[in-house]
Amino acid sequence: MEVSILETLGFDLTFTTSLRMLERYIMLAECDARIMAMSKYILELSLVEVRLNKWNQSLIASAAIFVSKKIILVQEGRPWSNFMSQQT
């Protein structure tokens, strides 16, 4: 059964990466270029840290956005909206 499904799909399977989740969350959060660049930088730093492998990729991506907003938008208060809380 599984073999026929894989053959139908052409063995074209993939898994969700933290970068894809980051792109999705950046689009939802309507982030500007500075937050996007900082989030990608934080995400790249997380790739070399082996201890972060136990966390879901979506959690790492949302944490990168949260930290970026917390650093860049210091004066605005809450870096995570209710909408983003529901989406992540």
N, CA, C and O of each residue as an XYZ file, in Angstrom:
352
protein
N       0.823     -1.193      0.000
C       0.000      0.000      0.000
C       0.870      1.261      0.000
O       0.681      2.147     -0.834
N       1.818      1.341      0.932
C       2.668      2.521      1.010
C       3.535      2.669     -0.231
O       3.814      3.783     -0.675
N       3.958      1.539     -0.787
C       4.805      1.576     -1.980
C       4.048      2.176     -3.148
O       4.616      2.962     -3.907
N       2.792      1.831     -3.311
C       2.011      2.378     -4.430
C       1.785      3.879     -4.261
O       1.768      4.618     -5.245
N       1.612      4.328     -3.033
C       1.444      5.763     -2.797
C       2.738      6.500     -3.122
O       2.716      7.549     -3.766
N       3.863      5.950     -2.678
C       5.142      6.583     -2.961
C       5.450      6.599     -4.453
O       5.990      7.580     -4.965
N       5.115      5.529     -5.148
C       5.343      5.504     -6.589
C       4.460      6.525     -7.298
O       4.889      7.153     -8.266
N       3.243      6.691     -6.827
C       2.344      7.683     -7.405
C       2.893      9.091     -7.198
O       2.794      9.942     -8.082
N       3.468      9.328     -6.033
C       4.055     10.634     -5.736
C       5.424     10.819     -6.381
O       5.984     11.915     -6.349
N       5.957      9.765     -6.958
C       7.275      9.839     -7.580
C       8.378      9.930     -6.538
O       9.446     10.478     -6.810
N       8.127      9.395     -5.344
C       9.090      9.432     -4.241
C       9.523     10.853     -3.908
O      10.620     11.068     -3.393
N       8.663     11.821     -4.202
C       8.980     13.232     -3.979
C       8.443     13.652     -2.617
O       7.426     14.339     -2.524
N       9.131     13.235     -1.572
C       8.729     13.561     -0.207
C       9.713     14.546      0.399
O      10.900     14.552      0.073
N       9.202     15.356      1.266
C      10.042     16.327      1.950
C       9.494     16.537      3.356
O       8.416     16.042      3.684
N      10.212     17.250      4.165
C       9.734     17.579      5.501
C       9.814     19.086      5.691
O      10.549     19.778      4.986
N       9.061     19.571      6.635
C       9.007     21.001      6.880
C      10.280     21.470      7.563
O      10.703     20.903      8.571
N      10.880     22.498      7.012
C      12.081     23.067      7.613
C      11.713     24.334      8.375
O      10.636     24.898      8.183
N      12.594     24.760      9.215
C      12.338     25.975      9.991
C      12.295     27.208      9.082
O      11.596     28.174      9.388
N      13.032     27.185      7.974
C      12.999     28.319      7.044
C      11.631     28.448      6.393
O      11.122     29.561      6.258
N      11.024     27.345      5.988
C       9.679     27.403      5.386
C       8.652     27.901      6.397
O       7.768     28.687      6.059
N       8.773     27.441      7.630
C       7.858     27.908      8.674
C       8.089     29.399      8.947
O       7.137     30.146      9.170
N       9.360     29.826      8.929
C       9.676     31.233      9.136
C       9.045     32.093      8.041
O       8.471     33.143      8.329
N       9.149     31.654      6.794
C       8.550     32.406      5.687
C       7.045     32.518      5.851
O       6.462     33.565      5.571
N       6.420     31.449      6.300
C       4.962     31.472      6.509
C       4.596     32.443      7.626
O       3.682     33.252      7.469
N       5.297     32.368      8.745
C       4.983     33.222      9.877
C       5.296     34.687      9.600
O       4.590     35.570     10.086
N       6.346     34.955      8.825
C       6.667     36.343      8.462
C       5.552     36.931      7.612
O       5.192     38.098      7.767
N       5.010     36.123      6.719
C       3.909     36.584      5.893
C       2.670     36.869      6.756
O       1.991     37.876      6.558
N       2.386     35.987      7.702
C       1.231     36.176      8.569
C       1.398     37.376      9.493
O       0.441     38.111      9.738
N       2.600     37.574     10.000
C       2.849     38.659     10.950
C       3.073     39.996     10.266
O       3.157     41.026     10.935
N       3.173     39.996      8.939
C       3.401     41.204      8.154
C       4.642     41.952      8.651
O       4.588     43.141      8.963
N       5.747     41.229      8.714
C       7.012     41.787      9.201
C       7.696     42.599      8.107
O       7.520     42.338      6.916
N       8.472     43.579      8.530
C       9.240     44.353      7.566
C      10.570     43.651      7.282
O      10.855     42.585      7.828
N      11.368     44.264      6.425
C      12.613     43.627      5.982
C      13.628     43.475      7.108
O      14.387     42.506      7.127
N      13.650     44.423      8.049
C      14.602     44.328      9.162
C      14.299     43.128     10.050
O      15.205     42.393     10.442
N      13.039     42.935     10.362
C      12.648     41.803     11.218
C      12.881     40.494     10.479
O      13.313     39.510     11.080
N      12.600     40.475      9.183
C      12.828     39.268      8.396
C      14.315     38.910      8.371
O      14.674     37.746      8.549
N      15.173     39.893      8.154
C      16.614     39.626      8.109
C      17.138     39.165      9.461
O      17.938     38.233      9.534
N      16.693     39.809     10.523
C      17.128     39.416     11.863
C      16.629     38.020     12.214
O      17.350     37.240     12.837
N      15.410     37.706     11.821
C      14.852     36.378     12.094
C      15.621     35.294     11.358
O      15.892     34.233     11.921
N      15.973     35.549     10.114
C      16.758     34.578      9.358
C      18.143     34.389      9.975
O      18.671     33.277     10.005
N      18.724     35.480     10.466
C      20.036     35.389     11.111
C      19.947     34.531     12.372
O      20.789     33.661     12.595
N      18.943     34.774     13.184
C      18.761     33.983     14.407
C      18.508     32.527     14.053
O      19.016     31.622     14.715
N      17.729     32.308     13.017
C      17.453     30.939     12.580
C      18.729     30.233     12.114
O      18.926     29.054     12.406
N      19.588     30.944     11.396
C      20.863     30.367     10.969
C      21.749     30.034     12.158
O      22.444     29.018     12.148
N      21.732     30.872     13.177
C      22.500     30.584     14.388
C      21.979     29.331     15.093
O      22.746     28.593     15.711
N      20.690     29.103     14.995
C      20.113     27.930     15.660
C      20.477     26.623     14.947
O      20.393     25.550     15.545
N      20.874     26.706     13.690
C      21.189     25.491     12.940
C      22.437     24.789     13.471
O      22.542     23.565     13.383
N      23.358     25.533     14.007
C      24.598     24.927     14.501
C      24.489     24.470     15.954
O      25.401     23.824     16.469
N      23.398     24.794     16.606
C      23.200     24.403     17.992
C      22.447     23.078     18.046
O      21.240     23.033     17.810
N      23.153     22.020     18.350
C      22.590     20.666     18.316
C      21.477     20.489     19.349
O      20.539     19.726     19.123
N      21.575     21.182     20.466
C      20.566     21.029     21.517
C      19.177     21.489     21.086
O      18.186     21.132     21.723
N      19.092     22.274     20.017
C      17.788     22.746     19.549
C      17.073     21.731     18.664
O      15.933     21.962     18.260
N      17.722     20.617     18.358
C      17.102     19.605     17.503
C      15.885     18.946     18.138
O      15.075     18.343     17.434
N      15.745     19.050     19.448
C      14.609     18.413     20.107
C      13.320     19.212     19.949
O      12.239     18.689     20.221
N      13.412     20.463     19.517
C      12.238     21.317     19.379
C      11.681     21.227     17.958
O      12.418     20.966     17.008
N      10.376     21.444     17.825
C       9.743     21.478     16.509
C      10.286     22.651     15.696
O      10.615     23.701     16.247
N      10.373     22.462     14.396
C      10.878     23.515     13.514
C       9.979     24.743     13.538
O      10.464     25.868     13.418
N       8.680     24.538     13.690
C       7.756     25.675     13.754
C       7.989     26.500     15.009
O       7.858     27.724     14.977
N       8.330     25.853     16.107
C       8.601     26.570     17.356
C       9.889     27.385     17.244
O       9.957     28.512     17.735
N      10.893     26.822     16.609
C      12.151     27.552     16.419
C      11.932     28.771     15.526
O      12.478     29.844     15.782
N      11.134     28.598     14.483
C      10.860     29.717     13.570
C      10.075     30.821     14.271
O      10.395     31.999     14.117
N       9.059     30.454     15.035
C       8.284     31.481     15.726
C       9.113     32.154     16.817
O       8.943     33.347     17.070
N      10.000     31.413     17.461
C      10.881     32.007     18.464
C      11.843     33.005     17.826
O      12.144     34.041     18.419
N      12.324     32.703     16.630
C      13.223     33.628     15.929
C      12.513     34.946     15.622
O      13.103     36.017     15.773
N      11.264     34.875     15.198
C      10.498     36.099     14.931
C      10.237     36.853     16.227
O      10.370     38.076     16.278
N       9.866     36.124     17.270
C       9.585     36.760     18.554
C      10.799     37.518     19.074
O      10.685     38.671     19.487
N      11.961     36.872     19.054
C      13.184     37.517     19.550
C      13.546     38.715     18.669
O      13.969     39.751     19.181
N      13.385     38.583     17.363
C      13.685     39.695     16.459
C      12.796     40.889     16.745
O      13.269     42.024     16.811
N      11.504     40.631     16.916
C      10.583     41.732     17.224
C      10.882     42.329     18.592
O      10.769     43.539     18.783
N      11.258     41.494     19.529
C      11.580     41.977     20.876
C      12.804     42.884     20.835
O      12.859     43.879     21.558
N      13.791     42.553     19.997
C      15.011     43.362     19.896
C      14.759     44.640     19.107
O      15.149     45.722     19.545
N      14.117     44.529     17.959
C      13.966     45.681     17.061
C      12.852     46.620     17.513
O      12.997     47.841     17.450
N      11.763     46.057     17.960
C      10.604     46.874     18.342
C      10.509     46.990     19.863
O       9.484     46.646     20.451
N      11.559     47.467     20.486
C      11.632     47.523     21.943
C      10.524     48.404     22.526
O       9.942     48.062     23.556
N      10.239     49.499     21.896
C       9.302     50.483     22.455
C       7.825     50.115     22.272
O       6.971     50.699     22.940
N       7.506     49.183     21.403
C       6.104     48.931     21.053
C       5.363     48.000     22.007
O       4.157     47.811     21.848
N       6.020     47.427     22.963
C       5.316     46.576     23.920
C       5.284     45.122     23.492
O       6.332     44.488     23.373
N       4.091     44.582     23.258
C       3.929     43.166     22.933
C       4.435     42.842     21.532
O       3.919     43.391     20.558
N       5.418     41.977     21.404
C       5.926     41.618     20.077
C       5.071     40.549     19.391
O       5.261     40.287     18.203
N       4.144     39.933     20.108
C       3.353     38.838     19.541
C       1.884     39.175     19.700
O       1.401     39.325     20.823
N       1.162     39.297     18.587
C      -0.252     39.650     18.637
C      -1.109     38.438     18.969
O      -0.640     37.300     18.934
N      -2.367     38.697     19.291
C      -3.303     37.596     19.560
C      -3.497     36.730     18.318
O      -3.639     35.511     18.416
N      -3.502     37.371     17.151
C      -3.635     36.632     15.895
C      -2.483     35.647     15.710
O      -2.695     34.498     15.324
N      -1.268     36.105     15.986
C      -0.110     35.224     15.844
C      -0.119     34.126     16.898
O       0.367     33.025     16.643
N      -0.654     34.402     18.053
C      -0.778     33.360     19.075
C      -1.696     32.247     18.600
O      -1.446     31.072     18.872
N      -2.745     32.608     17.900
C      -3.671     31.606     17.362
C      -3.047     30.831     16.210
O      -3.278     29.628     16.080
N      -2.260     31.500     15.371
C      -1.687     30.862     14.187
C      -0.503     29.964     14.498
O      -0.242     29.008     13.768
N       0.211     30.257     15.565
C       1.369     29.443     15.909
C       1.023     28.605     17.087
O       1.854     27.830     17.559
